[in-house]
Amino acid sequence: MAKKIGVLLSGCGVFDGAEIHEAVLTLLFLDRAGASVLCMAPNVDQLHVINHLTQQEADERRNVLVESARIARGEIQDVASVSAADVDALIIPGGFGAAKNLSDFAVKGPDAQVQSQVQRLLQDMADRSKPIGAICIAPATLTLALSKRSPRVTIGNDAGTAAAIESMGGLHTVCSVSDILVDEKNRIVTTPAYMLGPGIKDVAAGIEKLVAKILSLC
Amino acid sequence: MAKKIGVLLSGCGVFDGAEIHEAVLTLLFLDRAGASVLCMAPNVDQLHVINHLTQQEADERRNVLVESARIARGEIQDVASVSAADVDALIIPGGFGAAKNLSDFAVKGPDAQVQSQVQRLLQDMADRSKPIGAICIAPATLTLALSKRSPRVTIGNDAGTAAAIESMGGLHTVCSVSDILVDEKNRIVTTPAYMLGPGIKDVAAGIEKLVAKILSLC
């Protein structure tokens, strides 16, 4: 039986949603490894909508699940309908959406809260010792959700974000874009991706390793 | 000097814009090959907006350039500002946007018109014998733009679309998703991608070959 891996999206676009390259690369490497995929996202409004040409906030409302469906080509579920029993592992691509829509870390830092259905699923995954991968800024939201377990994560080398992660109970380690950090105890794998860049091939190198490690932990 | 390849986007999402996987895979393989990339899109409203969760039309307006900027992470130009002199080759990812926003082929079939700035650039590329790649349904718009040159293209094996391409002056050949069709005379390379699917790894195989061939033709 193919392993079934959940991919938790947070919209569609680096500045207000899931980082598109990171999400698509995750899907590519999962498919190449023979895994089946269950895409999901919370059925809530985005924190805001950013015009990606001007980087200005737009006077619009968009729904996280509806926009995430663009990346998933319509094959996606409301995260509220997903149980940890449904998947063998979960991967969370980055983009500001992971810290604006899955939690409000981008706005509130260590005082943030995780979206309720995302919190439920992450807690449930951890309780069942199922592997979780988090990319780019997503490890901040993951640390917040699982702070009592003192997760070891990386977001690259940004000192401010690293300090925020430590203040939420995480343990931060510097890591290069082409590499991964593995928390064997908590079965968590993270990679910096576009927290470091510089380009899609570099980001792909780290994500390919993350996907392989997650599948090996299943 | 790195080769500079234009990537002509048509929005952000398979049902009303550029197919996201095809666009990202194009960027990935270009970056891996050491090419530099110039993303571009027409600065016009989308034909319509499709809710990708329900596949119903939404009562919204979105701009093709602004939405394409999501895939390009903000690094994108209005196609009106791009000359064929600026790039060594051009690649057009698919998605319905390539036949709704770059032309209106999806609505009018062989009676369609190509968006004026897209027509200008494609004509200019062909006049300079610069290579053009087209993915998925994009070969229909390309055929329409360059009908006087009788381009040889593939959109996979869909009989209706193949017949429409032939009625516009093109020559259609059936091709598998993991392969490419090369028109050596016109320096055009096409691959079926999600016209055939079934999955992202299959689509990636054809796009990787298309990118390599386009670079070899530069």
Contacts between the chains, C-beta under 8 A, distances in Angstrom:
chain1	res1	chain2	res2	distance
A	12	B	12	6.6
A	12	B	13	7.3
A	12	B	20	7.7
A	12	B	70	6.3
A	13	B	12	7.3
A	13	B	70	3.6
A	14	B	70	7.4
A	14	B	73	5.3
A	14	B	74	7.8
A	15	B	74	7.5
A	17	B	70	7.9
A	20	B	12	7.7
A	20	B	20	6.0
A	20	B	24	6.3
A	20	B	70	6.2
A	20	B	71	5.6
A	20	B	73	7.9
A	21	B	24	5.4
A	21	B	27	7.1
A	21	B	28	7.7
A	21	B	73	7.5
A	24	B	20	6.2
A	24	B	21	5.4
A	24	B	24	4.0
A	24	B	25	7.3
A	24	B	200	7.4
A	25	B	24	7.3
A	25	B	28	7.2
A	27	B	21	7.1
A	27	B	200	5.3
A	28	B	21	7.7
A	28	B	25	7.2
A	28	B	200	5.2
A	28	B	201	6.6
A	28	B	204	6.0
A	31	B	199	5.1
A	31	B	200	4.9
A	31	B	201	4.2
A	32	B	201	4.7
A	32	B	204	7.9
A	51	B	66	5.6
A	51	B	69	7.6
A	52	B	66	6.7
A	52	B	67	7.8
A	52	B	69	3.7
A	52	B	70	4.7
A	52	B	72	7.8
A	52	B	73	7.4
A	52	B	74	5.2
A	53	B	65	6.2
A	53	B	66	4.9
A	53	B	69	4.2
A	53	B	74	6.7
A	53	B	76	6.8
A	55	B	74	6.4
A	65	B	53	6.2
A	66	B	51	5.6
A	66	B	52	6.7
A	66	B	53	4.9
A	67	B	52	7.8
A	69	B	51	7.7
A	69	B	52	3.7
A	69	B	53	4.2
A	70	B	12	6.2
A	70	B	13	3.6
A	70	B	14	7.4
A	70	B	17	7.9
A	70	B	20	6.2
A	70	B	52	4.7
A	71	B	20	5.6
A	72	B	52	7.8
A	73	B	14	5.3
A	73	B	20	7.9
A	73	B	21	7.5
A	73	B	52	7.4
A	73	B	194	8.0
A	74	B	14	7.8
A	74	B	15	7.5
A	74	B	52	5.3
A	74	B	53	6.7
A	74	B	55	6.3
A	76	B	53	6.9
A	194	B	73	8.0
A	199	B	31	5.1
A	200	B	24	7.4
A	200	B	27	5.3
A	200	B	28	5.2
A	200	B	31	4.9
A	201	B	28	6.6
A	201	B	31	4.2
A	201	B	32	4.7
A	204	B	28	6.0
A	204	B	32	7.9
